[in-house]
Amino acid sequence: MNDFIEIHGIAGFGYHGLFDNERKNGQSFSVDVKIELEDKRASKSDSITDAVDYSQVVKIVYELITGEPVNLIEHLAQNIAVDLLDTFPIESVEVVVHKANAPVGVPVGDIAVRIKRKR
């Protein structure tokens, strides 16, 4: 397996976090995904029916960002990875969840959690 689909900056507004103000006010989240798959069939056929439809990947990720709140972005990343593995014929997925405005007491450019899950 050496084929990949990468999508960067899937953005949405969610209510994830441990603190009441995060759950009440929400904040912006951004997600990157890197999907490993066998893509020879799609690259030869030029048909969407043989490919992973990345518009559907984006939809799944966006719905999880904007959906049911979770305490930890680690858990959000896990939920995204599991849904993508369950939905598409892919070998593995790497998910990065960015939480730029995490309440950590000092200014930071970004806080991100990166996970990789395999079939």
JOLIN-V55510 format. One record per run of one state. SS is the DSSP state (~ for helix, > for strand, _ for the rest). FROM is the first residue (numbers start at 1). LEN is the number of residues. Records with the same first field share a line. If there is no record, write none. Layout:
BEGIN
SS = FROM-LEN  FROM-LEN
END
This chain:
BEGIN
_ = 1-2  15-5  26-1  38-2  46-2  51-3  67-6  88-4  99-13  119-1
> = 3-12  27-11  92-7  112-7
~ = 20-6  40-6  48-3  54-13  73-15
END
